[in-house]
Every structure is written in structure tokens, then in C-alpha cells.
Amino acid sequence: MDFQVWDMPGQIDYLDGSFDVDSIFTGVGGIVWVIDAQDNYMEPIGRVTDTILQLTELYPEIKYSIFIHKTDSLTEDFREDTIRDIMQKTSDELFDSGLENPPVNYFATSIYDHSIFEAFSKVIQGLVPQLPTYEALLNTVAASCRFQKVYIIDVMSKVYIASDTAPSDLSTYELCSDFVNAIMDLSDMYGWDRKQESATDERTKDICSQTAESIVGGVRNHTLYLREINAFLAFIGVSKEPKFQQEKAMVDFNVQTFQDTMLQVLERS
């Protein structure tokens, strides 16, 4: 899928007739509205509900996400009250206007942790039509390899396009994201072009055909396993198994099978 992100000022009314609405919103899969939790949020709530109400009639396929931003500096009790108040007021305004069960998701975000990446990951997943297939495949490989959690991560943006359906916490995703960052930094320094047409002997061709792989243990009592899927995606598994190294051959086989199946799904999508 080809994803594009447009950054648009929220205070501008793009539906007032002076803009070409079709050129802006045709083909849009999702809209993210950022609300500052530390500011007066009543006016932004009014604008976002008006936008949702008007666009739902014209473009019913659009999905909406509201990022409740800058919640990190609020006290825990006040933070929960603020998040709940924004969600309640938005839902009430939409319901009072006749829109029941609107396609709106809410995320508390901050630039000081990985919550913003987690939120964008959920937004992207909502736009991936093959998500149930990916989740089923990841559930299978997680069970067969006894991974605590598995992700398919976009190595450039660090957002994950799918994960297994096991419960997750932000700290686990932070581990995986930091792991990808470290691998990318090392690749920039020591990586090389693996184009097979430049290989001159069978051994070099065999090395070129192999996908990248990395394992690191002892990270907060976790073992992290990374396997390249293609130039853009990586599989990451998080394990707490004490005998992970002894079972690596089984893990390699299962993940290779998953990778082959995943590439077939990507080719057909």
C-alpha cells in the first residue's frame, strides 16, 4: 500500500466552498485530529465534530482518529479526567447530531515516549485490508515459537503494520522500536549492497540471497529476534524463554515459513 501523510492546519474550514473538497478528500482513508490536552479544547472539539459530520455524508469510508496530545505533563488523575472528558464531549456532540457509533478512535500521545508511534501504528492498521490475515499468521508463529509478542515493523518509520492479538504494553513496543533503530544505525555504517547480479561466485551469491537477521538477549530479561521480510518490513519477536538459543533452529524454520507466506500475501495485495 502507498501511504501519504498530509499535515493540514485544524483551524481552517476546508468545507466552506473556497476549497476543492473532492481533490482534498477523495481517496483519503483516515483523518487524524490532534487536540492539545493542556489548552482549551472545547473549540477544537466543535471543529472536529463538524468536520466528521460533514465528511461522513460525503465520504463514509473515511476513518477518524483523535490524538489527545501533551498528556504527559498532567498529573495522573487529571490526565485520566481530561482524556475521559474529551472523549465524552466528542461522542455526545456526534450523538446529539444524529451520528451513532461514529468511526472514531482516541489515543493519548506524547513526543517524550513511543505513544505517538503506537497511535500511528493503530491508524495504519485500520487502513490495511489484509490485517486479519497478518494477525492470524503472527498468532501462529508466536504460538509455535513461544514468543511473548511479535510485530511487523516498517523499518523507516518504526510504526508496526500488524502484531499478534496477545495483549501488549508500550514498554514492549519501545524495546522493539529501539532495537530497529540500533540495527538501522549499524546498517548505515556497515551495510553493503546485496545485489545478486554483482556476485561473481556461488558463495557470494548465497550470501546475497540471505535475509538479514539479528538476536540480542538480556534486554530487561527479554530476547529480541529480528528477521528481515523485505527492504521495508521486519519481523520482530519478543521472548522470555530461557532456552531460546537452544531452540533457535526451530524458530528460524518457523519464521522462514512465515516470511515466505507473508511475501506471497504482499504479492497478491
Disulfide bonds with the S-S distance in Angstrom:
none
